[in-house]
Amino acid sequence: PVFLATGFLTYNFFKALMNGSMSAFDANRALFSYRQVKPIDAIVSRFFVEFLILSAAITVFISFGFYFGLDISVKDFNMVILAVVWLGLFGIGIGILFAVITHFYETFGKIISFISLPLFFLSGLFYTVESLPPIAREIILYNPIVHFIEMIHGNYFAVLNTDYVDYEYMMYWTIIPLFLGLLFYIKAEKKIIAS
């Protein structure tokens, strides 16, 4: 249960950031009439709201764990926190990029929502990368979310490791979407406010 809970909580955090960010511009359009409110503020506030929701969910999970006598001890607490925050940065980078694209191409948001269902099963929530056959392991490691989930699981459980986590790959997947998202946002901010 602890293995599943850590995967589900963190994946839902990422998914909520990504999906919430995609609709943030349209959902908060009325606020953009105030000059001090920028469209990106909606995405940043979404990040903080989702982080608070995750924190509350973790608190409830820990309470249940203590109540039912589950082993919820953490191998490396600092690395788990780093992985969750890093996943949040990855989520907000993807969210900003997808929000700008979805604002101008509504179909893109529907495609991403459709893709997020199979992504749920291909993100290492129910299994470890090590437990997969070599061919499946090579394919699934192209999914950046798998690396984040593996990093969390490998640093949470003493019996697991982070051998398959590629930190450089994760860095590229964090920096590039964040850079592109901010670049597109800066160029499109006036159009987003005007629309």
C-alpha positions in Angstrom: 0.0 0.0 0.0 2.8 2.4 0.8 4.5 1.8 -2.6 1.2 2.4 -4.5 0.4 5.5 -2.4 3.7 7.2 -3.0 3.3 6.6 -6.7 -0.3 7.7 -6.9 0.1 10.8 -4.8 3.0 12.1 -6.8 1.6 11.2 -10.2 -1.7 12.9 -9.4 0.3 15.9 -8.3 2.0 16.1 -11.7 -1.3 15.3 -13.6 -3.2 18.0 -11.7 -0.5 20.5 -12.5 -0.4 19.7 -16.1 -4.2 19.5 -16.7 -4.9 22.5 -14.4 -2.3 24.6 -16.1 -3.8 23.9 -19.6 -7.1 25.4 -18.6 -5.7 28.1 -16.3 -5.9 30.9 -18.9 -9.5 30.3 -19.9 -10.7 29.6 -16.3 -9.2 32.8 -14.9 -9.8 35.1 -17.9 -12.0 37.5 -15.8 -9.0 38.2 -13.5 -6.8 39.5 -16.4 -8.9 42.7 -16.6 -6.8 43.8 -13.5 -3.5 45.1 -14.7 -1.5 43.6 -11.8 -2.8 40.1 -12.6 -0.9 38.3 -15.4 -2.0 35.0 -17.0 1.1 33.2 -15.6 0.0 34.0 -12.1 -2.9 31.6 -12.6 -0.4 28.8 -13.3 2.0 29.7 -10.4 -1.0 29.8 -8.0 -2.1 26.4 -9.3 1.3 25.0 -8.4 1.0 26.3 -4.8 -2.6 25.0 -4.5 -1.6 21.5 -5.8 1.4 21.5 -3.5 -0.8 22.2 -0.5 -3.2 19.5 -1.6 -0.4 17.0 -1.9 0.9 18.0 1.5 -2.5 17.5 3.0 -2.9 14.1 1.3 0.5 13.0 2.5 -0.4 14.0 6.1 -3.6 11.9 5.8 -1.6 9.0 4.4 1.0 9.2 7.2 -1.8 9.3 9.8 -3.5 6.2 8.2 -0.1 4.5 8.1 0.5 5.0 11.8 -3.0 4.0 12.6 -2.8 0.7 10.7 0.8 0.0 11.7 2.3 0.2 8.2 6.0 0.7 7.7 6.3 4.2 6.4 9.9 4.9 7.3 11.8 6.7 4.6 15.3 5.8 3.4 16.4 9.3 2.3 13.8 12.0 3.2 15.7 14.8 1.6 16.0 13.1 -1.8 12.2 12.2 -1.7 11.4 15.9 -1.1 13.8 16.9 -3.9 12.2 14.4 -6.3 8.7 15.8 -5.5 9.7 19.4 -5.9 11.6 18.5 -9.1 8.5 16.7 -10.4 6.5 19.9 -9.6 9.0 22.0 -11.6 8.7 19.5 -14.5 4.9 19.7 -14.2 4.8 23.5 -14.2 7.2 23.7 -17.2 5.0 21.2 -19.1 1.9 23.1 -17.9 3.1 26.5 -19.1 4.1 25.1 -22.5 0.8 23.2 -22.9 -1.3 26.2 -21.6 0.1 28.5 -24.3 -0.4 25.9 -27.0 -3.9 24.9 -25.8 -4.9 28.6 -25.7 -4.4 28.9 -29.4 -5.1 25.3 -30.4 -7.9 23.8 -28.3 -7.6 20.4 -29.9 -4.1 20.0 -28.5 -5.6 20.1 -24.9 -8.0 17.3 -25.8 -5.2 15.2 -27.2 -3.1 15.6 -24.1 -6.1 14.7 -21.9 -6.6 11.6 -24.0 -2.9 10.6 -23.8 -2.8 11.1 -20.0 -4.9 7.9 -19.4 -2.4 5.4 -20.9 0.4 7.5 -19.3 -1.0 6.5 -16.0 -0.2 2.8 -16.6 3.2 3.6 -18.3 4.6 5.7 -15.4 5.8 3.0 -13.0 3.1 3.4 -10.4 2.4 -0.4 -10.1 5.8 -1.8 -10.7 9.5 -0.9 -10.6 11.6 -0.6 -13.8 13.9 -3.4 -12.5 10.9 -5.9 -12.5 10.3 -5.4 -16.3 11.9 -7.4 -19.1 14.9 -5.7 -20.7 13.0 -4.7 -23.9 10.1 -3.2 -21.9 12.6 -1.5 -19.6 14.3 0.2 -22.5 11.0 1.5 -24.0 9.5 2.7 -20.7 12.6 4.7 -19.7 11.8 7.1 -22.5 8.9 8.3 -20.3 10.4 11.1 -18.1 7.7 10.5 -15.4 9.1 7.0 -14.8 12.4 8.5 -13.8 10.7 10.8 -11.2 8.6 7.9 -9.8 11.7 5.7 -9.7 13.6 8.4 -7.9 10.9 8.7 -5.3 10.5 4.9 -4.8 14.2 4.3 -4.8 14.8 6.9 -2.1 11.7 6.0 -0.1 12.2 2.3 0.2 15.4 0.7 1.6 14.9 -2.4 -0.6 14.8 -0.4 -3.9 17.5 1.6 -5.7 17.7 4.4 -8.2 20.0 2.6 -10.7 17.7 3.3 -13.7 17.1 7.0 -12.8 18.8 9.3 -15.4 19.2 12.7 -13.8 20.6 14.3 -16.9 17.5 13.1 -18.9 15.2 14.5 -16.1 17.1 17.8 -16.2 16.6 18.2 -20.0 12.9 17.3 -19.6 12.6 20.0 -16.9 14.6 22.8 -18.4 13.6 22.6 -22.1 9.8 22.7 -21.6 10.1 25.4 -19.0 12.3 27.5 -21.3 10.0 27.0 -24.3 6.9 27.5 -22.2 8.2 30.8 -20.8 9.4 31.9 -24.2 6.1 31.2 -25.9 4.3 32.8 -23.0 6.3 36.0 -23.2 5.6 36.3 -26.9 1.9 35.5 -26.5 1.1 37.2 -23.2 -0.7 40.3 -24.8 -2.7 38.0 -27.1 -3.7 35.8 -24.2 -4.9 38.9 -22.2 -6.7 40.4 -25.2 -8.5 37.2 -26.1 
